[in-house]
Amino acid sequence: LPEDLAYLPLIESGYRVHALSRARARGCWQFIASTARMFGLRVDWVVDERNDPFKSALAAAKYLKELYEEFGDWYLALACYNGGPGRIKRAMIRVKTKDFFKLANYRYMRRETRNYVPAFLAALIIAKNPETYGFIIDKDREEKIFANTKTIQIPSPVDMKQVAALAKISYKELQKINPELIREFTPFSQEIYSLRVPKNVNQSTLAELKRLPPAKKYFVG
C-alpha cells in the first residue's frame, strides 16, 4: 500500500488510541464495531482491538486494499473508508463518473466525505513539511509509548494488577501499553494471551502468574 496512508489517522483521530466519534467509531483508525469484526478485530466487553494501534492498522490496511481493488482509485477508496462503499457507488451511478473530485461537486455524498480526501491531502502536505507551515516539532518531547515494549505470552485470564505488581510497573502504565484491554483482566475465552510489557520484563518475572478462577469471570472492578 502507499506509505502515505500511514498519515490517515491524522484526520481520523490525531493518533489517539482511545478516540471515540459520535458514530461510535473507535481507535486510531476509527472503526465501527461491525467493520472492525469484518477485518479480524475482536470487539467485546473485555477486549476492544480497535484501541490496539498495531492490530487496527493491519485491519485498516486490509480494508483500504480491498476498497482499492474494488474501485481502482485511491481517492475513491479513501472516500469509501469515510462514507461507506454503498454511498459512493450510488453517487458514481448518479453522476456517471469515477472521478472523486467530480463527484465532490455534487451532494450525493455527505459533506464530511466530500471534504475528507482534500483534508487528508492537506494534512499529508503539512505533515511532510511542518516547518514550512509554521509547525515546530520538538522531538525530545515526543511520547513514544510503545517504543521500548515487547509482547510476551501469559496464561489467561489473569488480573492485570497482579501482572503489574510482578513486573514492577504501575497498573496505569500497563493499561497504557495494552489499550485493547478494557477490563482489569485478560480474556476468559483464551488460555494464553499476548500481552505487551516493557522490554526489561523477562518471561521468568511473571512465572508466578495465576489464572483467575471461574467465579471471578464476571467481576468488574
Sine and cosine of phi, psi and omega as CSV:
sin_phi,cos_phi,sin_psi,cos_psi,sin_omega,cos_omega
0.00,0.00,0.43,-0.90,0.07,-1.00
-0.86,0.52,0.75,-0.66,-0.04,-1.00
-0.89,0.46,-0.42,0.91,-0.01,-1.00
-0.88,0.48,-0.36,0.93,0.01,-1.00
-0.90,0.43,-0.31,0.95,0.04,-1.00
-0.90,0.44,-0.29,0.96,0.02,-1.00
-1.00,0.04,-0.06,1.00,-0.07,-1.00
-0.85,0.53,-0.61,0.79,0.04,-1.00
-0.87,0.49,-0.26,0.97,0.07,-1.00
-0.83,0.56,-0.69,0.72,-0.02,-1.00
-1.00,-0.09,-0.25,0.97,0.02,-1.00
-0.99,0.14,-0.72,0.70,-0.18,-0.98
-0.54,-0.84,-0.10,0.99,-0.14,-0.99
0.92,0.40,0.43,0.90,-0.01,-1.00
0.90,0.43,0.40,0.91,0.03,-1.00
-1.00,0.04,0.86,-0.52,-0.11,-0.99
-0.93,0.36,-0.40,0.91,-0.02,-1.00
-0.97,-0.25,0.26,0.96,-0.02,-1.00
-0.86,0.51,0.68,-0.73,-0.02,-1.00
-0.71,-0.71,0.82,-0.57,-0.03,-1.00
-1.00,-0.02,0.15,-0.99,0.05,-1.00
-0.90,0.44,-0.44,0.90,0.01,-1.00
-1.00,0.03,0.18,0.98,0.01,-1.00
0.94,0.34,0.35,0.94,0.15,-0.99
-0.97,0.22,0.62,-0.79,-0.15,-0.99
-0.73,-0.69,0.44,-0.90,0.13,-0.99
1.00,0.01,0.02,-1.00,0.01,-1.00
-0.82,0.58,-0.64,0.77,-0.12,-0.99
-0.99,-0.16,0.06,1.00,0.15,-0.99
0.80,0.60,0.86,0.51,0.09,-1.00
-1.00,0.03,0.66,-0.75,0.27,-0.96
-0.99,0.17,0.35,-0.94,-0.15,-0.99
-0.85,0.53,-0.70,0.72,-0.07,-1.00
-0.90,0.44,-0.69,0.73,0.02,-1.00
-0.93,0.37,-0.62,0.78,0.02,-1.00
-0.85,0.53,-0.72,0.70,-0.01,-1.00
-0.91,0.41,-0.57,0.82,0.03,-1.00
-0.86,0.51,-0.52,0.85,-0.06,-1.00
-0.95,-0.31,0.47,0.88,0.22,-0.98
1.00,0.03,0.16,0.99,0.01,-1.00
-1.00,-0.01,0.64,-0.77,0.05,-1.00
-1.00,0.06,0.79,-0.62,0.02,-1.00
-0.70,-0.71,0.96,-0.28,0.05,-1.00
-0.48,-0.88,-0.29,-0.96,-0.12,-0.99
-0.98,0.20,-0.18,0.98,0.01,-1.00
-0.94,-0.35,-0.64,0.77,-0.07,-1.00
-0.81,-0.59,0.73,-0.69,0.14,-0.99
-0.76,-0.65,1.00,-0.09,-0.10,-1.00
-0.96,0.29,-0.06,1.00,0.14,-0.99
-0.90,0.43,-0.42,0.91,0.03,-1.00
-0.98,0.17,-0.26,0.97,-0.01,-1.00
-0.99,0.15,0.92,-0.39,-0.09,-1.00
-0.91,0.41,-0.38,0.92,-0.01,-1.00
-0.99,0.13,-0.78,0.62,-0.02,-1.00
-0.92,0.39,-0.62,0.79,0.00,-1.00
-0.94,0.34,-0.54,0.84,0.06,-1.00
-0.91,0.42,-0.64,0.77,0.04,-1.00
-0.90,0.43,-0.68,0.73,0.02,-1.00
-0.89,0.45,-0.66,0.75,0.02,-1.00
-0.90,0.44,-0.63,0.77,0.03,-1.00
-0.89,0.46,-0.67,0.74,0.03,-1.00
-0.89,0.46,-0.68,0.73,-0.02,-1.00
-0.91,0.41,-0.74,0.67,-0.01,-1.00
-0.89,0.45,-0.61,0.79,0.05,-1.00
-0.90,0.44,-0.68,0.74,0.01,-1.00
-0.89,0.46,-0.67,0.75,0.02,-1.00
-0.91,0.42,-0.64,0.77,0.02,-1.00
-0.91,0.41,-0.66,0.75,0.01,-1.00
-0.90,0.44,-0.51,0.86,0.00,-1.00
-0.99,0.17,-0.65,0.76,-0.11,-0.99
-0.98,-0.20,-0.33,0.95,0.07,-1.00
0.94,0.33,0.31,0.95,-0.05,-1.00
-0.45,-0.89,0.75,-0.66,-0.07,-1.00
-0.95,0.32,-0.54,0.84,0.03,-1.00
-0.91,0.42,-0.66,0.75,0.04,-1.00
-0.93,0.37,-0.62,0.79,0.03,-1.00
-0.88,0.48,-0.67,0.74,0.02,-1.00
-0.92,0.40,-0.65,0.76,0.04,-1.00
-0.88,0.47,-0.65,0.76,0.04,-1.00
-0.92,0.40,-0.60,0.80,0.02,-1.00
-0.87,0.50,-0.58,0.81,-0.01,-1.00
-1.00,0.08,-0.72,0.69,-0.16,-0.99
-0.96,-0.26,-0.11,0.99,-0.02,-1.00
1.00,-0.06,0.70,-0.72,-0.05,-1.00
-0.89,0.45,-0.52,0.85,-0.02,-1.00
-0.87,0.49,-0.72,0.69,0.00,-1.00
-0.90,0.43,-0.64,0.77,-0.02,-1.00
-0.92,0.38,-0.65,0.76,0.04,-1.00
-0.87,0.50,-0.71,0.70,-0.01,-1.00
-0.90,0.44,-0.63,0.78,0.04,-1.00
-0.90,0.43,-0.65,0.76,0.01,-1.00
-0.89,0.45,-0.64,0.77,0.01,-1.00
-0.92,0.40,-0.68,0.73,-0.04,-1.00
-0.93,0.37,-0.68,0.74,-0.06,-1.00
-1.00,0.04,-0.32,0.95,-0.01,-1.00
0.87,0.48,0.77,0.63,0.06,-1.00
-0.49,-0.87,0.42,-0.91,0.10,-0.99
-0.94,-0.35,0.22,0.98,-0.01,-1.00
-1.00,-0.05,0.91,-0.42,-0.05,-1.00
-0.84,0.54,-0.69,0.73,-0.10,-0.99
-0.94,0.34,-0.43,0.90,0.14,-0.99
-0.96,0.27,-0.64,0.77,0.05,-1.00
-0.88,0.48,-0.59,0.81,-0.06,-1.00
-0.93,0.37,-0.22,0.98,0.05,-1.00
-0.99,0.17,-0.14,0.99,-0.02,-1.00
-0.91,-0.41,0.24,-0.97,-0.05,-1.00
-0.99,-0.17,0.41,0.91,0.05,-1.00
-0.98,0.20,-0.25,0.97,0.13,-0.99
-0.94,-0.34,0.46,-0.89,0.08,-1.00
-0.90,0.44,0.46,-0.89,0.01,-1.00
-0.84,0.54,-0.64,0.77,0.01,-1.00
-0.85,0.53,-0.67,0.74,-0.01,-1.00
-0.95,0.31,-0.62,0.78,0.03,-1.00
-0.88,0.48,-0.56,0.83,-0.02,-1.00
-1.00,0.02,-0.20,0.98,-0.16,-0.99
-0.91,0.42,-0.76,0.65,-0.03,-1.00
-0.91,0.42,-0.74,0.68,0.07,-1.00
-0.86,0.51,-0.60,0.80,0.01,-1.00
-0.90,0.43,-0.65,0.76,0.03,-1.00
-0.90,0.43,-0.71,0.70,-0.01,-1.00
-0.89,0.46,-0.64,0.77,0.03,-1.00
-0.91,0.41,-0.69,0.73,0.02,-1.00
-0.89,0.45,-0.60,0.80,0.00,-1.00
-0.90,0.43,-0.71,0.71,0.01,-1.00
-0.88,0.47,-0.70,0.71,-0.02,-1.00
-0.93,0.38,-0.67,0.74,-0.04,-1.00
-0.89,0.45,-0.53,0.85,-0.02,-1.00
-0.99,0.11,-0.32,0.95,0.00,-1.00
-0.66,-0.75,0.85,0.52,-0.13,-0.99
-0.87,0.50,-0.65,0.76,-0.05,-1.00
-0.89,0.45,-0.58,0.82,-0.01,-1.00
-0.86,0.51,-0.51,0.86,-0.07,-1.00
-0.96,-0.28,0.34,0.94,0.14,-0.99
1.00,0.07,0.22,0.98,0.03,-1.00
-0.99,-0.13,0.75,-0.66,0.03,-1.00
-0.96,-0.27,0.86,-0.51,-0.03,-1.00
-0.99,-0.15,0.88,-0.47,0.05,-1.00
-0.98,-0.20,1.00,-0.08,-0.08,-1.00
-0.91,0.40,-0.39,0.92,0.01,-1.00
-0.94,0.34,-0.35,0.94,-0.03,-1.00
-0.98,-0.19,0.04,1.00,0.02,-1.00
-0.91,0.41,0.70,-0.71,0.02,-1.00
-1.00,-0.10,0.96,-0.29,-0.03,-1.00
-0.99,-0.14,0.99,0.15,-0.16,-0.99
-0.86,0.51,-0.67,0.74,-0.14,-0.99
-0.97,-0.23,0.06,1.00,-0.14,-0.99
-0.89,0.46,-0.66,0.75,-0.07,-1.00
-0.94,-0.35,0.74,0.67,0.00,-1.00
-0.81,-0.59,0.22,-0.97,0.06,-1.00
-0.53,-0.85,0.22,-0.98,0.01,-1.00
-0.95,-0.31,0.75,-0.67,0.06,-1.00
-0.80,-0.61,0.34,-0.94,0.01,-1.00
-1.00,-0.07,0.78,-0.63,0.03,-1.00
-0.76,-0.64,0.38,-0.92,0.09,-1.00
-0.91,0.41,0.46,-0.89,-0.02,-1.00
-0.62,-0.79,0.62,-0.79,0.13,0.99
-1.00,0.05,0.54,-0.84,0.10,-0.99
-0.71,-0.70,0.38,-0.93,0.04,-1.00
-0.98,0.20,0.82,-0.57,-0.03,-1.00
-0.89,0.45,-0.50,0.87,0.03,-1.00
-0.93,0.36,-0.53,0.85,0.07,-1.00
-0.92,0.39,-0.66,0.75,0.04,-1.00
-0.87,0.48,-0.73,0.68,-0.02,-1.00
-0.87,0.50,-0.65,0.76,-0.01,-1.00
-0.90,0.43,-0.70,0.72,0.00,-1.00
-0.92,0.38,-0.60,0.80,-0.03,-1.00
-0.99,0.16,-0.15,0.99,0.00,-1.00
0.87,0.49,0.70,0.71,0.14,-0.99
-0.76,-0.65,0.25,-0.97,0.00,-1.00
-0.97,0.25,0.46,-0.89,0.04,-1.00
-0.88,0.47,-0.61,0.80,0.01,-1.00
-0.89,0.45,-0.62,0.79,0.03,-1.00
-0.92,0.40,-0.65,0.76,0.02,-1.00
-0.91,0.42,-0.65,0.76,0.06,-1.00
-0.88,0.48,-0.66,0.75,-0.09,-1.00
-0.89,0.45,-0.59,0.81,-0.03,-1.00
-1.00,-0.05,-0.01,1.00,0.10,-1.00
-0.76,-0.66,0.88,0.48,-0.14,-0.99
-0.92,0.40,-0.23,0.97,0.01,-1.00
-0.96,0.28,-0.35,0.94,0.00,-1.00
-1.00,0.09,0.92,-0.38,-0.10,-1.00
-0.98,-0.22,0.07,1.00,0.12,-0.99
-0.85,-0.53,-0.04,-1.00,-0.04,-1.00
-1.00,-0.01,0.21,0.98,-0.02,-1.00
-0.58,-0.82,0.31,-0.95,0.06,-1.00
-0.99,0.11,0.23,-0.97,-0.15,-0.99
-0.89,0.46,0.63,-0.78,0.10,-1.00
-0.98,0.22,-0.32,0.95,-0.05,-1.00
-0.99,0.15,-0.04,1.00,0.00,-1.00
-0.81,-0.58,0.65,-0.76,0.06,-1.00
-1.00,0.06,-0.42,0.91,0.04,-1.00
-0.78,-0.63,0.69,-0.73,0.02,-1.00
-0.78,-0.63,0.65,-0.76,0.05,-1.00
-1.00,0.03,0.94,-0.34,-0.06,-1.00
-0.93,-0.36,0.64,-0.77,0.03,-1.00
-1.00,0.00,0.76,-0.64,-0.01,-1.00
-0.69,-0.72,0.29,-0.96,0.09,-1.00
-0.86,0.52,0.50,-0.87,-0.07,-1.00
-0.87,0.50,-0.46,0.89,-0.05,-1.00
-0.99,0.14,0.01,1.00,0.04,-1.00
-1.00,0.00,0.89,-0.46,0.00,-1.00
-1.00,0.04,0.42,-0.91,0.04,-1.00
-0.84,0.55,-0.62,0.79,-0.03,-1.00
-0.90,0.43,-0.43,0.90,0.01,-1.00
-0.88,0.48,-0.51,0.86,-0.07,-1.00
-0.98,-0.22,0.32,0.95,-0.05,-1.00
-0.89,0.46,-0.42,0.91,-0.04,-1.00
-1.00,0.07,0.05,1.00,-0.01,-1.00
-0.87,0.50,0.71,-0.71,0.02,-1.00
-0.86,-0.51,0.69,-0.73,0.01,-1.00
-0.92,0.39,0.60,-0.80,0.05,-1.00
-0.93,0.36,0.64,-0.77,0.04,-1.00
-0.95,0.32,0.41,-0.91,-0.01,-1.00
-0.81,0.58,-0.51,0.86,-0.02,-1.00
-0.88,0.48,-0.38,0.92,-0.02,-1.00
-1.00,-0.02,0.04,1.00,-0.19,-0.98
-0.83,0.56,-0.66,0.75,-0.08,-1.00
-0.96,-0.29,0.32,0.95,0.06,-1.00
-0.99,0.17,0.77,-0.63,0.07,-1.00
-0.84,-0.54,0.91,-0.42,-0.06,-1.00
-0.98,0.21,0.00,0.00,0.00,0.00
